[in-house]
């Protein structure tokens, strides 16, 4: 509705009232929502439109805003190269413009992506970014940032620290209020399951994966559902429950009609091929 009402010539000046161009905001959030709902290609097209419109606004905060949110969008999709490129650009532009909030967000993202090269340096940068974000008084997105931090700890083999970060995220969400956004719930449960699995607690991990699936289904968040199904199917495969794993994963994989070149769907297809290889 916002996009339908938006008139570029009439409303572009509102960026100087509200801080960001309203059309860009609507497009970027639409891109996120389309991805959550399971339409990766439509989401990517909408995100590209947001980037294009942001460049045409010549409005610094809008341009930094869209760089940060697009970096996060590619992080959702598992596309690390564009994510790090955009996060680096956002950090530079935010520093130049003195936009502390967006610099903090960019640093959390940069840290989460840096862990592929140096886990310790990545975690340090993530902590700095999270502290900078909170120092502004912002609480929005903190659960997601903590989830990224938990993943980084998992990669470092520090499951205890990762679970502590997730416990904090879940406490914030359960507390509710303006900072208790629910769109990360399924992913928080899935990541907790992965950390528990790495700590040799398969039964607890399975419960977390099942919870992630249920939350995603309730929210109609197909992309989170696919990711949870991959985690649960891998666990079932290891435990000899190949038929159940195949049926679960095939059901959600067959739902998708686009985005088959994205990492999650590529991973799902590879796992299905393994599960089908023996014909059991």
C-alpha positions, -999 to 999 in steps of 0.1 A, spaced: 0 0 0 29 23 8 44 17 -26 11 23 -43 7 56 -26 43 67 -31 49 94 -57 85 100 -62 83 137 -72 56 145 -46 71 126 -17 109 127 -21 112 157 2 98 136 31 133 121 34 143 153 50 115 150 75 117 113 84 154 105 77 149 81 49 131 81 15 97 65 22 97 47 -12 131 31 -5 119 20 29 88 3 15 108 -14 -12 135 -27 11 111 -41 37 91 -56 9 122 -74 -3 128 -88 32 92 -99 35 92 -116 1 124 -135 11 108 -146 44 77 -158 26 98 -179 2 101 -159 -29 138 -153 -33 138 -141 -69 110 -116 -64 127 -104 -32 160 -99 -51 142 -78 -78 126 -57 -52 159 -52 -34 176 -41 -66 148 -16 -72 154 -2 -37 191 2 -44 184 19 -77 160 43 -62 183 51 -32 211 61 -56 187 85 -74 176 102 -42 211 116 -36 201 116 1 230 103 22 211 87 50 189 69 26 219 56 7 236 43 38 203 29 51 198 8 20 234 -4 19 231 -18 54 197 -33 49 207 -48 15 238 -63 31 216 -79 57 193 -91 30 222 -109 12 233 -123 45 198 -138 49 202 -154 14 237 -168 23 254 -146 -4 285 -136 15 304 -117 -12 277 -90 -20 269 -89 17 305 -80 27 309 -56 -2 278 -37 9 286 -38 46 321 -24 39 306 4 18 280 12 45 307 13 72 327 38 51 298 60 42 284 59 77 318 69 91 321 98 66 286 111 74 288 105 112 259 80 112 268 60 143 237 38 142 244 25 107 281 22 114 273 -1 143 250 -22 123 275 -25 94 302 -36 119 280 -64 133 275 -76 97 312 -71 88 322 -91 118 298 -120 111 313 -122 76 349 -118 87 346 -150 108 352 -170 76 388 -156 76 394 -150 113 368 -161 139 384 -142 167 386 -109 148 351 -113 136 337 -119 170 356 -89 184 342 -66 156 307 -80 162 309 -72 199 320 -36 191 292 -32 166 266 -45 191 279 -22 218 278 7 194 242 -1 184 231 -3 220 249 29 229 225 48 206 196 35 227 184 12 199 170 -23 207 156 -33 174 175 -61 156 194 -70 188 181 -106 188 192 -111 152 226 -96 159 230 -119 189 220 -149 167 248 -140 143 272 -138 172 260 -172 184 267 -187 150 302 -171 151 308 -187 185 297 -220 171 322 -217 143 349 -211 169 339 -242 188 327 -221 217 291 -235 221 287 -223 257 293 -187 247 270 -191 217 242 -205 238 246 -177 262 242 -152 234 211 -170 222 196 -171 257 200 -133 259 183 -130 225 154 -152 236 150 -133 268 147 -100 249 121 -116 225 101 -131 254 101 -98 273 82 -83 244 78 -46 239 92 -26 210 124 -46 210 108 -80 211 103 -85 174 93 -121 165 106 -124 129 138 -141 141 121 -167 164 125 -197 140 161 -190 133 170 -185 169 156 -219 177 174 -235 147 208 -220 156 203 -231 192 198 -266 178 230 -265 158 249 -254 189 234 -281 210 242 -306 183 278 -295 183 278 -300 221 266 -336 217 230 -331 227 212 -346 198 178 -350 215 177 -314 226 189 -303 192 161 -322 176 136 -305 198 149 -271 188 148 -280 151 112 -291 155 103 -259 173 120 -239 145 99 -257 120 66 -251 139 74 -214 143 82 -210 107 51 -227 96 29 -206 119 45 -175 105 44 -188 69 82 -180 68 91 -205 41 127 -196 39 132 -201 76 112 -233 73 135 -246 46 166 -239 67 151 -256 97 141 -286 76 177 -289 63 190 -290 98 165 -315 110 169 -337 79 207 -338 84 202 -349 120 177 -376 110 200 -388 83 228 -393 108 204 -412 131 193 -436 103 159 -419 98 165 -414 61 129 -419 49 115 -393 74 143 -369 65 136 -373 28 98 -368 31 103 -337 53 128 -320 31 111 -330 -2 78 -315 10 93 -280 16 117 -281 -13 88 -289 -37 69 -259 -24 94 -235 -39 90 -222 -75 120 -199 -77 154 -192 -62 170 -225 -70 204 -209 -74 204 -196 -38 226 -214 -13 197 -228 9 179 -244 -20 212 -257 -35 220 -273 -1 185 -287 1 189 -303 -33 223 -318 -25 209 -333 7 179 -347 -11 202 -363 -37 221 -380 -8 189 -392 8 177 -406 -25 210 -422 -35 203 -455 -19 166 -457 -28 156 -464 8 
